[in-house]
Amino acid sequence: MMMTAKILIVEDEPAIAELLAFNVMQAGFIALRAHDADTAWAQIREHSPDLILLDWMLPETSGVVIAKQLRAEPRTRDIPIIMLTARGDERDKILGLESGADDYITKPFSPRELMARIRAVLRRHIPVMPDENVSAGGLELSPTTHRVMAKGTSIELGPTEFRLLQFFMTHAERVYSRTQLLDQVWGTQVFVEERTVDVHIRRLRAALEPVAADDLIQTVRGSGYRFSTQ
């Protein structure tokens, strides 16, 4: 189950940008747009996209320059990049990949090919949770219905708390640091502080408290958290 990804389209040709946005949204993703480098950086700061479709030729700069800048910044270096270009020369392809792009697609391209590339790159970066129902500690979690039950009682959880609980239940008794939880639940390209984990742990425990299941989420001093039925 892949989280709904935010795709930033950095393309200065309106017709192409519109076509890309349409296909991205048709595939169930969220489309963000930027027509130049300044707008792109503003979108990145505000929305932390999960993937960037980056045109090689942009006003006043190039996609290669932006890709190198993204890779040089700690907060953006893990965002997947697919370079879009009319250049088909192998040397250009190598230059694009060496600048930090994860993939490279030459115009004109079919929407089907583009979406296949996007999904392939996202799978390498975004955590994929199993679709199977899981039971542990008196809790029953169903990914397909997005429901958690305890002794016949339904537990209301936000999307992040749901993913967090699902990860814990499928990895019971193991201790995970805040950094590991960020990577496994939020993804390596999501830029949030470690204390964000603590906030969601508190929310998760508060939701589990009415069914006396909050003690399943244990704090391991100096190490992190674990889900334990012991």
WOUR-V820997 format. One record per backbone hydrogen bond with DSSP energy under -1.0 kcal/mol. NH is the residue of the N-H (numbers start at 0). CO is the residue of the C=O. E is the energy in kcal/mol with one decimal. If there is no record, write none. Layout:
BEGIN
nh=NH co=CO e=E
nh=NH co=CO e=E
END
This chain:
BEGIN
nh=6 co=29 e=-3.4
nh=7 co=50 e=-2.7
nh=8 co=31 e=-3.1
nh=9 co=52 e=-3.3
nh=10 co=33 e=-2.0
nh=16 co=12 e=-2.7
nh=17 co=13 e=-2.6
nh=18 co=14 e=-2.0
nh=19 co=15 e=-2.7
nh=20 co=16 e=-2.6
nh=21 co=17 e=-2.4
nh=22 co=18 e=-2.2
nh=23 co=19 e=-2.5
nh=24 co=20 e=-2.5
nh=25 co=21 e=-2.4
nh=26 co=22 e=-1.4
nh=27 co=24 e=-1.6
nh=28 co=23 e=-2.2
nh=29 co=4 e=-2.8
nh=31 co=6 e=-3.1
nh=33 co=8 e=-2.3
nh=39 co=35 e=-2.1
nh=40 co=36 e=-2.6
nh=41 co=37 e=-1.9
nh=42 co=38 e=-2.3
nh=43 co=39 e=-2.4
nh=44 co=40 e=-2.4
nh=45 co=41 e=-2.0
nh=46 co=42 e=-2.9
nh=47 co=43 e=-1.8
nh=49 co=5 e=-2.4
nh=50 co=5 e=-1.4
nh=51 co=79 e=-2.4
nh=52 co=7 e=-3.0
nh=53 co=81 e=-2.6
nh=54 co=9 e=-2.5
nh=55 co=83 e=-2.8
nh=57 co=60 e=-1.3
nh=62 co=55 e=-3.2
nh=65 co=61 e=-1.9
nh=66 co=62 e=-2.8
nh=67 co=63 e=-2.2
nh=68 co=64 e=-2.1
nh=69 co=65 e=-2.8
nh=70 co=66 e=-2.2
nh=71 co=67 e=-1.3
nh=72 co=68 e=-1.1
nh=75 co=72 e=-1.4
nh=76 co=72 e=-1.6
nh=78 co=75 e=-1.6
nh=81 co=51 e=-2.8
nh=82 co=102 e=-2.4
nh=83 co=53 e=-3.0
nh=84 co=104 e=-1.8
nh=92 co=88 e=-2.0
nh=93 co=89 e=-2.5
nh=94 co=90 e=-2.2
nh=95 co=91 e=-2.6
nh=96 co=92 e=-2.4
nh=97 co=93 e=-2.8
nh=98 co=94 e=-1.4
nh=99 co=96 e=-1.3
nh=100 co=95 e=-1.7
nh=101 co=80 e=-2.6
nh=102 co=80 e=-1.5
nh=104 co=82 e=-2.8
nh=106 co=84 e=-3.3
nh=113 co=109 e=-2.4
nh=114 co=110 e=-2.6
nh=115 co=111 e=-2.0
nh=116 co=112 e=-2.2
nh=117 co=113 e=-2.6
nh=118 co=114 e=-2.6
nh=119 co=115 e=-2.1
nh=120 co=116 e=-2.5
nh=121 co=117 e=-2.7
nh=122 co=118 e=-2.2
nh=124 co=121 e=-1.6
nh=125 co=121 e=-3.4
nh=128 co=0 e=-1.3
nh=133 co=140 e=-2.3
nh=135 co=138 e=-1.9
nh=138 co=135 e=-2.1
nh=139 co=148 e=-2.6
nh=140 co=133 e=-3.0
nh=141 co=146 e=-2.8
nh=145 co=141 e=-1.3
nh=146 co=141 e=-1.4
nh=148 co=139 e=-2.7
nh=149 co=152 e=-2.4
nh=152 co=149 e=-1.9
nh=154 co=147 e=-3.1
nh=161 co=157 e=-2.5
nh=162 co=158 e=-2.2
nh=163 co=159 e=-2.5
nh=164 co=160 e=-2.7
nh=165 co=161 e=-2.7
nh=166 co=162 e=-2.6
nh=167 co=163 e=-2.5
nh=168 co=164 e=-3.0
nh=169 co=165 e=-1.8
nh=170 co=167 e=-1.2
nh=172 co=226 e=-3.7
nh=173 co=170 e=-1.2
nh=175 co=224 e=-3.0
nh=180 co=176 e=-2.3
nh=181 co=177 e=-2.4
nh=182 co=178 e=-2.2
nh=183 co=179 e=-2.6
nh=184 co=180 e=-2.8
nh=185 co=181 e=-1.1
nh=186 co=181 e=-2.0
nh=187 co=124 e=-1.0
nh=189 co=186 e=-1.4
nh=191 co=189 e=-1.1
nh=195 co=192 e=-1.6
nh=196 co=193 e=-1.6
nh=198 co=194 e=-1.6
nh=199 co=195 e=-2.0
nh=200 co=196 e=-2.4
nh=201 co=197 e=-2.3
nh=202 co=198 e=-2.0
nh=203 co=199 e=-2.5
nh=204 co=200 e=-2.7
nh=205 co=201 e=-2.3
nh=206 co=202 e=-2.0
nh=207 co=203 e=-1.7
nh=208 co=204 e=-1.5
nh=210 co=207 e=-1.1
nh=211 co=208 e=-2.4
nh=212 co=207 e=-2.3
nh=215 co=212 e=-1.7
nh=216 co=213 e=-1.2
nh=217 co=225 e=-3.1
nh=219 co=223 e=-2.9
nh=222 co=219 e=-2.7
nh=223 co=219 e=-2.5
nh=224 co=175 e=-2.6
nh=225 co=217 e=-2.1
nh=227 co=215 e=-2.5
END
